[in-house]
Amino acid sequence: MSDRQREQQGSTRSFETRQTQRAFRHAMSRGLKAAYDPVVSRSVPDEFMDLLEKADKKRA
């Protein structure tokens, strides 16, 4: 195998690795978004807001 062939094979492998990594990151992003979107859209419970307000008052 010539140096040129090795170089082409290495760049192809590198391209395939980058494509695989990009596909994995995209799939993870979609999965995380699907999992956390419902949580983010919920309102904060009143009891938790009360605790935050009390903590803020103690700090001031």
DAFENFEN-V306794 format. One record per residue. N is the residue number from 1. RES is the residue in one small letter. SS is DSSP state (H for helix, E for strand, C for the rest). PSI is psi in whole degrees, -180 to 180 (NA if undefined). OMEGA is omega in whole degrees, -180 to 180 (* if undefined). Layout:
[[N & RES & SS & PSI & OMEGA] [N & RES & SS & PSI & OMEGA]]
This chain:
[[1 & m & C & 133 & -179] [2 & s & C & 166 & 177] [3 & d & H & -39 & -180] [4 & r & H & -43 & 179] [5 & q & H & -41 & 178] [6 & r & H & -41 & 180] [7 & e & H & -43 & 179] [8 & q & H & -41 & 179] [9 & q & H & -41 & 179] [10 & g & H & -43 & -180] [11 & s & H & -34 & 176] [12 & t & H & -45 & 179] [13 & r & H & -42 & 179] [14 & s & H & -42 & 178] [15 & f & H & -45 & 180] [16 & e & H & -40 & 178] [17 & t & H & -45 & 178] [18 & r & H & -40 & 179] [19 & q & H & -42 & 179] [20 & t & H & -45 & 179] [21 & q & H & -41 & 179] [22 & r & H & -43 & 179] [23 & a & H & -40 & 179] [24 & f & H & -47 & 179] [25 & r & H & -39 & 179] [26 & h & H & -44 & 179] [27 & a & H & -41 & 178] [28 & m & H & -42 & 179] [29 & s & H & -45 & 179] [30 & r & H & -43 & -180] [31 & g & H & -45 & 179] [32 & l & H & -41 & 179] [33 & k & H & -44 & 179] [34 & a & H & -37 & -178] [35 & a & H & -38 & -172] [36 & y & H & -16 & 179] [37 & d & H & -45 & 179] [38 & p & H & -34 & -179] [39 & v & H & -44 & -177] [40 & v & H & -32 & -177] [41 & s & H & -11 & 179] [42 & r & C & 152 & 175] [43 & s & C & 159 & 179] [44 & v & C & 131 & -180] [45 & p & C & 146 & -179] [46 & d & H & -41 & -179] [47 & e & H & -39 & 179] [48 & f & H & -40 & 177] [49 & m & H & -40 & 178] [50 & d & H & -44 & 179] [51 & l & H & -41 & 179] [52 & l & H & -41 & 179] [53 & e & H & -41 & 178] [54 & k & H & -40 & 179] [55 & a & H & -40 & 178] [56 & d & H & -40 & -179] [57 & k & H & -37 & 180] [58 & k & H & -32 & -179] [59 & r & H & -30 & -175] [60 & a & C & NA & *]]
